[in-house]
């Protein structure tokens, strides 16, 4: 049986999680292979990188955000940069002036979860109250962003852009609210609609899904806890067995109320994608933790997470589930051009050190602690694995199409991968249609990149 005593939280300050101490700028990066000439833009990834912290109570979610970026153009890797997001605290630590700007409910934070491009802005995002931070092209911090004064409250870590309308959707939550908020930002970067959805207990909604007609809400049993606050926990969200788990369908145009459907107790950090099928059902693919998950310690008693499909049938009032892949995996992604539409392919990461950290057990097979990227063909019910090895820690995979009108599978899969021989990281570029073959190109970076969270391919326009 798995160990019932969660490991010390200091594990997220060691090994592949250990923060780096310097900001680096490097030009004309060495490349093995040949970068596609059409990949013109920036590969960006955000993640926690605490400053000067040596705390046994440290929580992976609360480290100051650091964005790592590689600029590609005309078949060359022009630069690598890593920069802390300059919140007030981070600017002070660097003895710099804070860029200034709006702050929601005194919750200024160096956004550490995602990095996106929208409406001409580059935005570092985080959830649970703080605003996103806008960064310049070369990753300098411009200041907090409330979309020109149009955002009424905090924002969210995860967003979805509808490729048809160009609208950015998000679900914001905040401990003091008795609702979550659906936020819609138009293609120019202005908030055009917000919808408040009442929910009890202050649930944590890290991610959501979007279809042509619906916003899919995940109201699961991780909720805000004043007890956790009084105990001094870094993250005041805990598993709440008294909170009924359910999934909600909200009309995405704001025309009606949410409809809720009960599900079995579970936890979901991330959705792969969702769509409305021809029979009026909603199909949602998620990475699901079975039963309870202690988000406050990032410890799972039942082991790795799996890729599952939920089918919500409004006519029958039911949610059915089917296992798509049982290998432990996280950080699911699709080609962003199919968000809210039927998808055939998906990508996810098998991250050995994350599996080890959240399970605290030697019960699982040794290959559970290796590193790989997975490509799922959901039409043919097959999965390909691009293995990197036990010490070659891999991050989230991001898909970049070979051209704007290319087919769903016609493009490249990119990820940061630790190179143990160099004790530094590489940007590995795989051809999606030759997923297990040799990389198209490997960009050799001058430093190690700690395990982090989410990123984006932001093409130049």
C-alpha positions as CSV (number, residue, x, y, z in Angstrom):
1,X,0.0,0.0,0.0
2,X,1.1,3.6,-0.6
3,X,2.7,5.4,2.3
4,X,0.0,7.2,4.4
5,X,2.4,9.9,5.5
6,X,2.9,12.6,2.8
7,X,6.5,13.4,2.2
8,X,8.2,16.6,3.3
9,X,7.2,19.6,1.1
10,X,10.9,20.5,0.8
11,X,11.0,17.9,-2.0
12,X,9.8,20.7,-4.4
13,X,13.0,22.6,-3.7
14,X,15.3,19.8,-4.7
15,X,16.4,17.8,-7.7
16,X,14.6,18.8,-10.9
17,X,12.4,21.2,-9.0
18,X,15.3,23.1,-7.5
19,X,15.1,26.8,-8.4
20,X,17.8,28.6,-10.4
21,X,19.5,31.7,-9.0
22,X,20.3,33.7,-12.1
23,X,18.6,35.4,-15.0
24,X,20.5,34.6,-18.2
25,X,20.5,36.0,-21.7
26,X,22.2,33.9,-24.4
27,X,22.3,34.5,-28.2
28,X,22.8,32.3,-31.3
29,X,22.1,29.0,-29.5
30,X,23.6,25.8,-30.8
31,X,21.2,23.5,-32.6
32,X,21.5,19.8,-33.4
33,X,19.4,19.0,-36.5
34,X,17.5,21.7,-38.4
35,X,14.8,24.0,-37.1
36,X,11.9,24.4,-39.5
37,X,12.2,27.8,-41.3
38,X,8.5,28.4,-40.7
39,X,8.7,28.3,-36.9
40,X,9.0,32.0,-36.3
41,X,8.1,33.1,-32.8
42,X,8.7,32.3,-29.1
43,X,8.4,29.1,-27.1
44,X,7.6,30.3,-23.6
45,X,7.1,28.4,-20.4
46,X,6.2,29.6,-16.9
47,X,6.8,28.0,-13.5
48,X,7.6,28.7,-9.8
49,X,11.2,29.8,-9.0
50,X,11.3,31.0,-5.4
51,X,13.9,33.5,-4.4
52,X,16.1,32.6,-1.5
53,X,13.7,30.1,0.0
54,X,14.7,27.1,2.1
55,X,11.4,26.2,3.8
56,X,10.1,22.7,4.7
57,X,6.6,24.1,4.4
58,X,7.1,25.3,0.8
59,X,4.3,24.6,-1.6
60,X,5.1,24.2,-5.3
61,X,2.2,26.5,-6.3
62,X,3.5,29.6,-4.4
63,X,7.0,30.2,-5.7
64,X,7.5,33.5,-7.7
65,X,7.0,32.9,-11.4
66,X,9.9,32.7,-13.8
67,X,9.3,32.7,-17.5
68,X,11.8,30.8,-19.8
69,X,11.8,31.7,-23.5
70,X,13.4,30.7,-26.7
71,X,13.1,32.9,-29.8
72,X,13.1,31.0,-33.1
73,X,13.4,32.7,-36.6
74,X,14.3,31.6,-40.1
75,X,15.7,28.2,-38.9
76,X,17.8,29.7,-36.1
77,X,17.5,29.8,-32.3
78,X,18.2,33.5,-31.8
79,X,18.0,33.8,-28.0
80,X,17.2,32.2,-24.7
81,X,16.0,34.3,-21.7
82,X,14.7,33.5,-18.2
83,X,13.1,36.3,-16.2
84,X,11.3,36.5,-12.9
85,X,7.9,38.1,-13.1
86,X,8.4,41.4,-11.3
87,X,5.7,41.6,-8.6
88,X,6.2,44.2,-5.9
89,X,8.1,41.6,-3.7
90,X,10.2,40.4,-6.6
91,X,11.1,43.9,-7.7
92,X,12.1,44.8,-4.2
93,X,14.3,41.7,-3.9
94,X,16.1,42.8,-7.0
95,X,16.3,46.4,-5.7
96,X,14.3,47.6,-8.7
97,X,11.3,49.9,-9.0
98,X,8.0,48.1,-9.4
99,X,6.4,48.8,-12.7
100,X,3.1,49.7,-10.9
101,X,-0.4,49.0,-11.9
102,X,-3.7,47.7,-10.6
103,X,-3.9,45.1,-7.8
104,X,-7.0,43.0,-7.0
105,X,-7.8,42.8,-3.2
106,X,-4.2,43.5,-2.2
107,X,-3.2,40.2,-3.8
108,X,-0.1,41.1,-5.8
109,X,1.7,37.9,-6.9
110,X,4.4,37.0,-9.4
111,X,2.2,35.0,-11.7
112,X,3.7,31.5,-12.0
113,X,1.4,29.1,-13.8
114,X,1.0,29.9,-17.5
115,X,2.2,32.2,-20.2
116,X,0.0,33.1,-23.1
117,X,-0.3,35.5,-26.0
118,X,-3.5,37.4,-26.6
119,X,-4.6,40.7,-28.1
120,X,-1.1,41.7,-28.7
121,X,-0.1,41.1,-25.1
122,X,2.2,38.4,-23.5
123,X,0.5,37.5,-20.2
124,X,1.8,35.5,-17.2
125,X,-1.2,34.1,-15.4
126,X,-2.2,32.6,-12.1
127,X,-5.4,31.8,-10.3
128,X,-7.3,32.5,-7.0
129,X,-7.4,36.3,-7.0
130,X,-4.3,38.0,-8.4
131,X,-4.2,39.7,-11.8
132,X,-2.0,38.5,-14.7
133,X,1.2,40.3,-15.4
134,X,2.0,41.6,-18.9
135,X,5.5,41.0,-20.2
136,X,7.4,42.5,-23.1
137,X,8.6,40.6,-26.1
138,X,11.9,40.0,-24.4
139,X,10.2,39.0,-21.1
140,X,10.7,42.2,-19.2
141,X,7.8,42.9,-16.8
142,X,5.5,45.7,-18.0
143,X,3.1,45.4,-15.0
144,X,-0.1,43.8,-13.8
145,X,-2.9,43.7,-16.4
146,X,-6.7,44.2,-15.9
147,X,-7.3,44.4,-19.7
148,X,-7.5,48.2,-19.8
149,X,-9.7,48.4,-16.7
150,X,-12.3,46.0,-18.1
151,X,-11.6,43.1,-15.7
152,X,-13.8,43.5,-12.6
153,X,-11.8,41.1,-10.3
154,X,-9.1,38.5,-10.4
155,X,-8.3,36.2,-13.3
156,X,-7.3,32.6,-13.9
157,X,-4.4,30.4,-14.6
158,X,-5.9,28.5,-17.6
159,X,-7.7,30.1,-20.5
160,X,-9.2,28.9,-23.8
161,X,-9.2,30.8,-27.1
162,X,-12.1,29.9,-29.4
163,X,-10.2,29.7,-32.8
164,X,-13.4,30.7,-34.6
165,X,-14.2,33.9,-32.7
166,X,-10.8,34.7,-31.3
167,X,-12.4,35.2,-27.9
168,X,-10.4,34.2,-24.7
169,X,-12.4,32.4,-22.0
170,X,-11.5,32.0,-18.4
171,X,-13.0,30.9,-15.1
172,X,-11.9,33.1,-12.2
173,X,-12.3,32.1,-8.5
174,X,-11.4,33.9,-5.3
175,X,-11.8,32.7,-1.7
176,X,-14.0,35.6,-0.7
177,X,-16.5,35.0,-3.5
178,X,-19.6,32.8,-3.2
179,X,-19.4,32.3,-7.0
180,X,-16.9,31.6,-9.8
181,X,-16.8,33.9,-12.7
182,X,-16.8,33.2,-16.4
183,X,-14.8,35.9,-18.2
184,X,-14.8,36.5,-21.9
185,X,-12.0,38.7,-23.4
186,X,-12.4,39.7,-27.1
187,X,-9.7,39.4,-29.7
188,X,-8.5,42.9,-29.0
189,X,-7.9,42.2,-25.3
190,X,-11.0,43.8,-23.7
191,X,-13.4,42.0,-21.3
192,X,-16.8,41.9,-23.0
193,X,-18.8,39.7,-20.6
194,X,-18.6,38.2,-17.2
195,X,-21.1,35.7,-15.7
196,X,-21.2,34.8,-12.0
197,X,-22.0,31.2,-11.2
198,X,-23.0,30.6,-7.5
199,X,-21.1,27.7,-5.9
200,X,-20.8,26.6,-2.2
201,X,-17.6,26.1,-0.2
202,X,-15.2,28.2,-2.3
203,X,-14.0,25.4,-4.7
204,X,-10.7,25.5,-6.5
205,X,-11.3,25.4,-10.2
206,X,-7.8,25.2,-11.8
207,X,-9.0,24.4,-15.3
208,X,-12.2,24.1,-17.3
209,X,-13.3,23.1,-20.8
210,X,-15.0,24.9,-23.7
211,X,-17.2,23.6,-26.4
212,X,-19.1,25.4,-29.2
213,X,-22.1,25.8,-27.0
214,X,-20.9,25.3,-23.4
215,X,-18.4,26.2,-20.7
216,X,-17.7,23.0,-18.8
217,X,-17.2,23.7,-15.0
218,X,-15.4,21.2,-12.7
219,X,-16.8,21.7,-9.2
220,X,-14.8,19.0,-7.3
221,X,-14.1,18.4,-3.6
222,X,-11.0,20.7,-3.1
223,X,-12.3,23.8,-1.4
224,X,-11.0,26.8,0.6
225,X,-10.4,26.1,4.3
226,X,-10.1,28.7,7.1
227,X,-8.7,25.8,9.2
228,X,-5.8,25.5,6.8
229,X,-5.3,29.3,7.0
230,X,-5.1,29.1,10.8
231,X,-2.7,26.2,10.6
232,X,-0.4,28.3,8.5
233,X,-0.5,26.1,5.4
234,X,1.0,27.7,2.3
235,X,-2.0,26.6,0.2
236,X,-5.4,27.0,2.0
237,X,-7.3,24.5,-0.2
238,X,-7.9,21.0,1.0
239,X,-9.8,17.9,0.1
240,X,-13.4,18.3,1.4
241,X,-15.3,15.0,1.4
242,X,-18.6,16.8,2.3
243,X,-18.5,18.8,-1.0
244,X,-20.6,17.1,-3.7
245,X,-18.4,16.6,-6.8
246,X,-20.2,17.7,-10.0
247,X,-19.6,18.9,-13.5
248,X,-21.6,21.9,-14.9
249,X,-22.7,23.0,-18.3
250,X,-23.0,26.8,-18.6
251,X,-24.3,28.3,-21.9
252,X,-21.1,30.0,-23.1
253,X,-23.1,33.0,-24.5
254,X,-24.5,33.9,-21.1
255,X,-28.0,33.1,-22.2
256,X,-29.0,30.7,-19.3
257,X,-28.1,29.1,-16.0
258,X,-25.6,26.4,-15.3
259,X,-26.9,22.8,-15.3
260,X,-25.1,20.5,-12.8
261,X,-24.4,16.7,-13.0
262,X,-23.1,14.7,-10.1
263,X,-19.9,12.6,-10.5
264,X,-18.0,10.3,-8.3
265,X,-15.3,11.8,-6.0
266,X,-12.1,12.6,-8.0
267,X,-9.8,15.4,-8.8
268,X,-8.9,17.0,-12.2
269,X,-6.2,19.6,-12.6
270,X,-6.3,19.7,-16.4
271,X,-8.6,19.1,-19.4
272,X,-7.3,18.0,-22.8
273,X,-10.3,19.4,-24.7
274,X,-14.1,19.2,-25.1
275,X,-16.7,19.3,-27.8
276,X,-20.4,18.9,-28.5
277,X,-21.1,15.6,-30.4
278,X,-23.8,15.0,-33.0
279,X,-26.1,13.4,-30.4
280,X,-26.3,16.5,-28.2
281,X,-23.8,15.2,-25.6
282,X,-20.7,16.9,-24.3
283,X,-17.4,15.0,-24.6
284,X,-14.7,16.0,-22.2
285,X,-11.2,14.4,-22.0
286,X,-9.4,15.0,-18.7
287,X,-6.4,13.8,-16.7
288,X,-8.2,12.3,-13.6
289,X,-6.9,11.5,-10.1
290,X,-8.9,8.6,-8.7
291,X,-10.7,9.3,-5.5
292,X,-9.2,11.9,-3.1
293,X,-6.2,14.1,-3.8
294,X,-4.6,16.3,-1.2
295,X,-3.8,19.5,-3.1
296,X,-2.5,21.2,0.1
297,X,0.4,18.7,0.1
298,X,0.3,17.6,-3.5
299,X,0.1,14.0,-2.5
300,X,-2.0,11.3,-4.1
301,X,-2.8,8.2,-2.0
302,X,-3.8,6.2,-5.1
303,X,-1.0,6.9,-7.4
304,X,-0.7,8.3,-10.9
305,X,-3.3,10.2,-12.9
306,X,-4.9,8.7,-16.0
307,X,-6.4,10.0,-19.2
308,X,-10.2,9.6,-19.1
309,X,-13.2,10.6,-21.2
310,X,-16.4,12.0,-19.6
311,X,-19.5,12.0,-21.7
312,X,-22.2,14.3,-20.3
313,X,-25.7,13.5,-21.6
314,X,-28.1,16.4,-20.8
315,X,-31.1,14.4,-22.1
316,X,-30.4,11.5,-19.8
317,X,-29.0,13.6,-17.0
318,X,-25.9,11.3,-16.7
319,X,-22.1,11.4,-16.9
320,X,-20.4,8.3,-18.1
321,X,-16.6,7.7,-18.0
322,X,-14.2,5.7,-20.0
323,X,-10.5,5.1,-19.6
324,X,-8.5,6.3,-22.6
325,X,-5.0,5.6,-21.3
326,X,-3.9,4.2,-18.0
327,X,-0.2,5.3,-18.0
328,X,0.5,8.0,-15.3
329,X,0.5,11.3,-17.1
330,X,-0.3,15.0,-16.7
331,X,-0.3,18.4,-18.6
332,X,-2.6,17.3,-21.5
333,X,-2.6,19.6,-24.6
334,X,-4.2,19.6,-28.0
335,X,-3.5,21.7,-31.1
336,X,-5.0,25.0,-30.0
337,X,-6.8,25.4,-33.3
338,X,-9.2,22.6,-32.3
339,X,-10.1,23.9,-28.9
340,X,-13.9,23.5,-28.4
341,X,-14.1,21.4,-31.5
342,X,-13.8,17.6,-32.1
343,X,-10.1,16.5,-31.7
344,X,-8.4,13.4,-32.9
345,X,-4.9,13.9,-31.3
346,X,-3.7,14.9,-27.9
347,X,-0.4,15.1,-26.1
348,X,0.6,14.7,-22.5
349,X,3.7,14.3,-20.4
350,X,5.0,11.4,-18.2
351,X,7.2,13.2,-15.6
352,X,9.0,10.8,-13.4
353,X,10.0,13.2,-10.7
354,X,6.4,14.5,-10.4
355,X,5.0,11.0,-10.1
356,X,7.5,10.2,-7.4
357,X,6.8,13.5,-5.5
358,X,3.0,13.1,-5.4
359,X,2.8,9.4,-4.7
360,X,5.4,9.1,-1.9
361,X,5.6,5.4,-2.6
362,X,7.8,2.7,-4.1
363,X,4.8,0.6,-4.9
364,X,4.5,1.6,-8.6
365,X,6.5,0.0,-11.3
366,X,10.0,1.6,-11.9
367,X,8.9,2.9,-15.3
368,X,6.4,5.1,-13.6
369,X,9.4,7.3,-12.7
370,X,10.7,7.7,-16.2
371,X,10.0,10.6,-18.5
372,X,8.2,10.6,-21.8
373,X,5.9,12.5,-24.1
374,X,2.7,10.7,-25.2
375,X,0.8,11.2,-28.4
376,X,-2.8,9.9,-28.3
377,X,-4.7,9.0,-31.5
378,X,-8.2,9.0,-30.0
379,X,-9.8,7.9,-33.3
380,X,-7.8,4.8,-33.5
381,X,-7.5,4.3,-29.7
382,X,-3.7,4.2,-29.8
383,X,-0.8,5.9,-28.0
384,X,2.8,6.5,-29.0
385,X,5.4,7.2,-26.4
386,X,8.6,9.2,-27.0
387,X,10.8,8.1,-24.2
388,X,13.5,10.3,-22.8
389,X,14.8,8.2,-19.9
390,X,14.8,8.3,-16.1
391,X,17.0,11.4,-15.7
392,X,15.9,13.3,-18.7
393,X,13.1,15.2,-17.1
394,X,10.6,16.4,-19.6
395,X,8.0,19.2,-19.4
396,X,4.6,19.9,-20.9
397,X,4.3,19.4,-24.7
398,X,3.1,22.2,-26.9
399,X,1.9,21.8,-30.5
400,X,2.9,24.3,-33.2
401,X,1.3,23.8,-36.7
402,X,3.6,23.8,-39.7
403,X,1.4,26.5,-41.2
404,X,-1.8,28.3,-40.1
405,X,-4.0,26.1,-42.3
406,X,-2.2,22.8,-41.8
407,X,-4.1,19.7,-40.7
408,X,-4.4,18.9,-37.0
409,X,-1.4,16.5,-37.0
410,X,0.7,18.5,-39.4
411,X,3.3,20.3,-37.2
412,X,5.7,20.1,-34.3
413,X,5.6,19.1,-30.7
414,X,8.0,21.1,-28.5
415,X,9.1,20.7,-24.9
416,X,11.9,21.5,-22.5
417,X,13.9,18.4,-21.6
418,X,16.7,18.1,-19.1
419,X,20.0,16.8,-20.6
420,X,21.8,15.0,-17.8
421,X,25.1,14.8,-19.7
422,X,25.2,18.6,-19.9
423,X,23.4,19.3,-16.6
424,X,21.4,21.8,-18.6
425,X,18.1,21.8,-20.6
426,X,17.3,21.4,-24.3
427,X,14.3,22.6,-26.3
428,X,13.4,19.4,-28.2
429,X,11.3,19.8,-31.4
430,X,9.6,16.6,-32.6
431,X,7.7,16.1,-35.9
432,X,4.1,15.2,-34.8
433,X,3.8,12.8,-37.7
434,X,7.1,11.1,-36.8
435,X,6.6,11.3,-33.0
436,X,9.0,8.5,-31.9
437,X,11.7,9.3,-34.5
438,X,14.7,11.5,-34.0
439,X,14.0,15.1,-33.1
440,X,13.7,17.5,-36.0
441,X,15.9,19.8,-34.0
442,X,17.3,20.1,-30.5
443,X,18.2,23.6,-29.2
444,X,20.9,23.4,-26.5
445,X,20.2,25.9,-23.8
446,X,22.9,27.4,-21.5
447,X,21.3,26.5,-18.2
448,X,19.0,24.1,-16.4
449,X,15.3,24.8,-16.4
450,X,13.5,23.7,-13.3
451,X,10.3,21.6,-13.6
452,X,7.5,24.1,-14.0
453,X,4.0,24.3,-15.3
454,X,2.6,25.6,-18.6
455,X,3.7,27.2,-21.8
456,X,2.8,28.4,-25.2
457,X,4.1,28.7,-28.7
458,X,3.5,32.4,-29.5
459,X,4.1,32.9,-33.3
460,X,5.2,36.2,-34.7
461,X,2.6,38.0,-36.8
